[in-house]
Amino acid sequence: MFKKNPKTNMESEIVEQARIIPYILTKYINPQSGEINIDLPENITKIVLVASGSSYHCARFAVDLVEKISKIETRAIYSSEFLLKNIIPHDENTLYIFITQSGETSDTIKSAQRVKESSSLPTLCITNNENSSIWNMCDYRVACHAGAEEGVAATKSFTSQMLCLILISLKLVENVHTDGATKTYKESLSRLPQIVEAALEKRPQIRKLARVLAKENVVVITADGISYSLAKETALKIKETSYKNISAAILGEFMHGHVAVLNNKKSTLIYIAVDKIQERSVSNLNKIMSDYRPRLVVIGPAGDEIKPDYNINVVCENEIQQLFANIVVSQQLALEIALKLKRNVDHPRGLHKIFRG
């Protein structure tokens, strides 16, 4: 378990997530009616999410989620790439969502300005700072309510953004259907604090794995579908805090040449799962183990068809709960690897953060 008096901001902020999540739910879900209190434009048929860094990974996670829950076409674009595009999406009834923890991320602000100057499309921001440039610029606003995040590596702001995007997805459904279509999802969200606490209880297992990964030459984090965004976020967290050259890949794409990196000695493949691992992915993982024999780690449910060396899993009701469990496990893994390597997790060399929230 976590110490009662954490020595780093990153550790404190990982623990805080169990408290922040229920606070966000009370802010946005009416306790009497169960209705989600988020103001959104009507008749939305397409969503474009624009963000950078961890916020982009959150946007990428939302693409699969929004399309699954609300059936609305959704795409995510890096803020820096958005600024380089000759033509930006401008279809009628498109909602632009800009995500930035500080509300002051320069590329994201410039992207929002470009949309405002070139179209009359509605804009929405998700930010942890209600007195920021992006907040004042956008037509619609959703506050993350994560509180000031001092650690350079986004932890509590990331899960807060995830939760806000889930609530937006459910609100889009409520705007069309009034028959309780979102009830089951909202009930499972109410149990997220317990899921986070269960993930925090995995600290001893995570510490053992971190001791091994700190010594590895090659670590690749893979996933499929909605978990790919978590693979990218996990790799970023470890890079930021430990300076290890770790990559993330969709498992199927990893098989097309990239898999050769596992020819290096002392290599580990991590697979992040939110549900039963699909047959094709089982086949790919077993082929990798046969051909390259890396250490195999599964974060999430491993099933019976593969035999990982390490499996860290919190039993959950659905994929949304599993996503939160997996990211909290991954955050702790990044923390423990960095501590093992004696890195300064709150002030990584060369990295700086806009301290707003």
C-alpha positions in Angstrom: 0.0 0.0 0.0 0.9 3.6 -0.3 2.6 5.3 2.6 0.5 7.6 4.8 2.9 10.4 4.1 4.0 10.1 0.5 7.4 11.6 -0.3 6.5 12.8 -3.8 3.8 14.9 -5.4 3.3 12.2 -8.0 2.5 9.6 -5.3 0.2 11.9 -3.5 -1.7 12.7 -6.7 -2.1 9.1 -7.6 -3.7 8.4 -4.3 -5.9 11.5 -4.6 -7.8 10.0 -7.5 -10.0 7.8 -5.2 -11.3 11.1 -3.7 -11.5 13.2 -6.8 -13.6 10.8 -8.9 -16.6 10.8 -6.5 -16.3 14.6 -6.3 -16.6 15.0 -10.1 -19.6 12.7 -10.1 -21.4 14.8 -7.5 -20.6 17.9 -9.6 -22.1 16.6 -12.8 -24.8 14.0 -11.9 -28.0 15.2 -10.3 -28.5 13.0 -7.2 -32.3 13.2 -7.5 -32.9 12.8 -11.2 -29.7 11.1 -12.2 -29.4 13.5 -15.1 -26.0 14.7 -16.2 -25.6 18.4 -15.7 -23.3 19.3 -18.7 -24.4 21.9 -21.2 -23.8 20.7 -24.8 -25.0 21.9 -28.2 -27.8 20.0 -29.9 -27.9 18.0 -33.1 -24.2 17.1 -33.0 -23.3 14.5 -35.7 -19.5 14.7 -35.5 -16.8 15.4 -32.8 -13.2 16.5 -33.3 -11.0 16.3 -30.2 -7.8 18.4 -30.2 -5.1 18.0 -27.5 -1.4 17.4 -26.8 0.6 14.9 -24.6 -1.4 13.1 -22.0 -4.5 15.1 -22.9 -4.2 13.7 -26.5 -4.1 10.2 -25.1 -7.3 11.0 -23.3 -8.8 12.3 -26.5 -7.7 9.1 -28.3 -9.4 7.0 -25.6 -12.6 9.0 -26.1 -12.7 8.3 -29.8 -13.6 4.6 -29.3 -15.7 5.3 -26.3 -17.8 8.2 -27.7 -18.5 6.2 -30.9 -19.5 3.1 -29.0 -21.8 4.9 -26.5 -23.3 7.7 -28.5 -22.8 6.4 -32.1 -21.3 9.8 -33.1 -18.4 9.9 -35.5 -15.3 11.0 -33.6 -11.7 11.7 -34.3 -8.7 12.9 -32.3 -5.9 15.2 -33.7 -2.7 16.4 -32.0 -2.8 20.1 -31.5 0.6 20.6 -33.3 -0.7 18.6 -36.3 -4.0 20.4 -36.3 -2.1 23.7 -36.8 -0.3 22.3 -39.9 -3.4 21.0 -41.7 -4.3 22.9 -44.9 -8.0 22.1 -44.3 -9.6 21.4 -41.0 -12.9 19.5 -40.4 -15.7 22.0 -40.9 -18.8 19.8 -41.5 -22.1 21.1 -40.2 -23.1 20.0 -36.7 -19.5 19.3 -35.7 -18.4 19.9 -32.1 -14.8 20.7 -31.4 -13.5 19.7 -28.0 -10.2 21.0 -26.8 -8.5 19.3 -23.8 -5.7 20.9 -21.7 -5.0 20.4 -18.1 -3.7 24.0 -17.5 -5.9 25.7 -20.0 -2.8 27.4 -21.3 -1.2 24.8 -23.7 -0.1 27.0 -26.5 -0.7 24.7 -29.5 -4.2 23.8 -28.2 -5.1 27.5 -27.6 -3.9 28.3 -31.2 -5.9 25.4 -32.5 -9.1 26.7 -30.8 -8.4 30.2 -32.2 -8.1 28.8 -35.7 -11.5 27.1 -35.4 -13.1 30.3 -33.9 -11.6 32.4 -36.7 -12.5 30.1 -39.6 -15.9 28.8 -38.7 -19.0 29.2 -36.6 -18.8 25.7 -35.2 -19.3 25.2 -31.4 -16.3 24.7 -29.3 -16.0 23.0 -25.9 -13.0 22.9 -23.5 -12.1 20.3 -20.8 -9.6 21.9 -18.4 -8.5 21.9 -14.9 -8.3 25.7 -14.8 -11.5 27.8 -14.8 -9.6 31.0 -15.1 -7.6 30.1 -18.3 -7.3 31.3 -21.9 -9.1 28.2 -23.2 -11.9 28.5 -20.7 -12.6 32.1 -21.7 -12.4 31.3 -25.4 -14.7 28.3 -25.8 -18.5 28.3 -26.1 -19.0 25.4 -23.7 -16.9 24.4 -20.7 -16.3 21.4 -18.5 -14.1 21.7 -15.5 -12.0 18.7 -14.4 -12.1 19.5 -10.7 -8.8 17.7 -10.1 -7.2 20.5 -8.0 -3.7 21.8 -8.6 -1.4 19.1 -10.0 2.2 19.7 -9.1 3.8 16.6 -10.5 5.0 17.0 -14.1 3.6 13.6 -15.0 -0.2 13.9 -15.4 -2.0 11.4 -13.1 -5.1 12.8 -11.4 -5.7 15.3 -14.3 -5.6 12.4 -16.8 -8.3 10.3 -15.0 -10.4 13.4 -14.4 -10.3 14.2 -18.1 -11.2 10.6 -18.8 -14.2 10.8 -16.5 -15.4 14.1 -18.0 -15.3 12.6 -21.5 -17.3 9.6 -20.3 -19.9 12.0 -18.8 -20.0 14.0 -22.1 -20.6 10.7 -24.0 -23.4 9.8 -21.7 -24.9 13.3 -22.0 -24.9 13.0 -25.7 -27.0 9.8 -25.4 -29.4 11.5 -22.9 -29.9 14.3 -25.4 -31.4 11.8 -27.8 -32.8 9.1 -25.6 -34.8 9.7 -22.4 -35.5 6.0 -21.6 -32.7 5.4 -19.1 -30.3 4.2 -21.7 -27.3 5.4 -19.6 -28.4 4.1 -16.2 -26.2 1.0 -16.2 -23.1 3.1 -17.1 -23.8 5.7 -14.4 -24.3 3.0 -11.8 -20.9 1.5 -12.6 -19.3 5.0 -12.4 -20.4 5.3 -8.8 -18.2 2.3 -8.0 -15.1 3.8 -9.6 -13.6 4.9 -6.2 -13.6 1.3 -5.0 -11.9 0.2 -8.2 -9.2 2.8 -7.8 -8.6 1.7 -4.2 -8.3 -1.9 -5.4 -5.7 -0.8 -7.9 -3.8 1.0 -5.2 -3.7 -2.2 -3.2 -1.7 -3.8 -6.0 1.3 -1.8 -5.0 3.4 -4.8 -3.7 3.0 -6.6 -7.0 3.7 -3.5 -9.0 6.9 -2.9 -7.0 8.2 -6.4 -7.8 7.5 -5.9 -11.5 9.2 -2.4 -11.4 12.4 -3.9 -10.1 12.6 -6.2 -13.1 11.6 -3.5 -15.7 14.1 -1.0 -14.4 16.9 -3.4 -15.6 15.4 -4.2 -19.0 17.0 -3.0 -22.3 13.7 -3.1 -24.3 10.2 -2.6 -23.0 7.3 -2.5 -25.5 3.7 -1.7 -24.3 1.0 -3.1 -26.6 -2.8 -3.1 -26.7 -5.8 -3.3 -29.0 -8.8 -1.0 -29.5 -9.6 1.4 -26.7 -6.6 0.3 -24.6 -4.1 1.6 -27.1 -4.5 5.1 -25.7 -3.6 3.7 -22.2 -0.5 1.9 -23.8 0.7 5.3 -25.1 0.0 7.0 -21.8 1.8 4.3 -19.9 4.8 4.6 -22.1 4.8 8.4 -21.8 4.6 8.2 -18.0 7.6 5.9 -17.8 9.6 8.0 -20.3 8.9 11.2 -18.4 9.8 9.9 -15.0 12.5 7.2 -15.7 14.0 8.4 -19.0 13.7 4.9 -20.4 13.2 4.5 -24.2 9.9 2.7 -24.1 7.5 2.4 -27.1 3.8 1.7 -27.4 2.1 0.0 -30.3 -1.2 -1.6 -31.4 -0.4 -5.3 -31.1 -1.5 -6.2 -34.7 0.7 -3.4 -36.2 3.6 -4.4 -33.9 3.8 -7.7 -35.7 4.7 -5.9 -39.0 8.4 -5.5 -38.5 8.5 -3.7 -35.1 8.5 -7.0 -33.3 12.2 -7.4 -34.3 13.2 -5.2 -31.4 12.5 -8.2 -29.1 15.6 -9.9 -30.5 17.5 -7.8 -27.9 18.4 -9.6 -24.7 16.4 -8.6 -21.6 13.2 -7.5 -23.3 9.7 -7.3 -22.0 6.4 -7.1 -23.8 3.5 -5.6 -21.8 -0.1 -6.1 -23.0 -3.0 -3.9 -21.6 -6.4 -5.6 -21.7 -9.8 -4.3 -20.7 -11.8 -7.4 -21.6 -11.3 -11.0 -22.7 -8.3 -11.0 -25.0 -9.5 -11.6 -28.6 -8.5 -14.7 -30.4 -6.3 -12.9 -32.9 -4.4 -11.1 -30.1 -4.0 -14.4 -28.2 -2.5 -15.9 -31.4 -0.1 -12.9 -31.8 1.0 -13.0 -28.2 1.7 -16.7 -28.3 3.6 -16.4 -31.6 5.8 -13.6 -30.0 6.5 -15.8 -27.0 7.4 -18.7 -29.3 9.7 -16.7 -31.6 11.3 -14.2 -29.3 10.7 -15.4 -25.7 10.5 -12.0 -24.1 9.1 -11.6 -20.6 5.3 -11.2 -20.9 3.3 -8.9 -18.6 -0.5 -8.5 -18.8 -2.2 -5.5 -17.1 -5.9 -6.4 -16.9 -7.6 -9.8 -17.4 -5.2 -12.3 -18.9 -7.6 -15.2 -19.5 -6.5 -18.8 -19.7 -5.1 -18.9 -23.2 -1.8 -17.1 -22.6 0.6 -17.6 -19.7 2.2 -14.2 -18.7 5.1 -14.0 -16.3 3.3 -11.2 -14.5 -0.4 -10.4 -14.4 -1.7 -7.4 -12.5 -5.5 -7.3 -12.6 -8.4 -5.7 -10.8 -11.6 -7.6 -11.3 -14.2 -5.1 -12.8 -17.7 -5.1 -14.0 -17.1 -3.5 -17.4 -14.5 -1.9 -19.7 -14.9 1.6 -18.2 -14.0 0.4 -14.7 -11.2 -1.7 -16.2 -9.7 1.3 -18.0 -9.5 3.2 -14.7 -8.0 0.3 -12.9 -5.4 -0.3 -15.6 -4.3 3.3 -15.7 -3.9 3.6 -12.0 -1.8 0.4 -12.1 0.3 1.9 -14.9 0.8 5.2 -13.1 2.1 3.3 -10.1 4.4 1.2 -12.3 5.9 4.4 -13.8 6.4 5.7 -10.3 8.1 2.6 -9.0 10.4 2.2 -11.9 11.5 5.8 -11.5 12.1 5.4 -7.7 14.1 2.2 -8.4 16.3 4.2 -10.8 16.5 7.1 -8.2 14.9 9.6 -10.5 13.3 12.8 -9.3 9.7 12.0 -10.4 8.4 15.5 -9.6 11.0 17.4 -11.5 12.3 15.3 -14.4 15.3 16.8 -16.1 14.4 19.2 -18.9 10.6 19.0 -18.4 8.5 21.8 -17.1 4.8 22.2 -16.4 2.3 25.1 -16.3 1.1 24.9 -12.7 -2.5 25.8 -13.1 -5.6 24.0 -11.8 
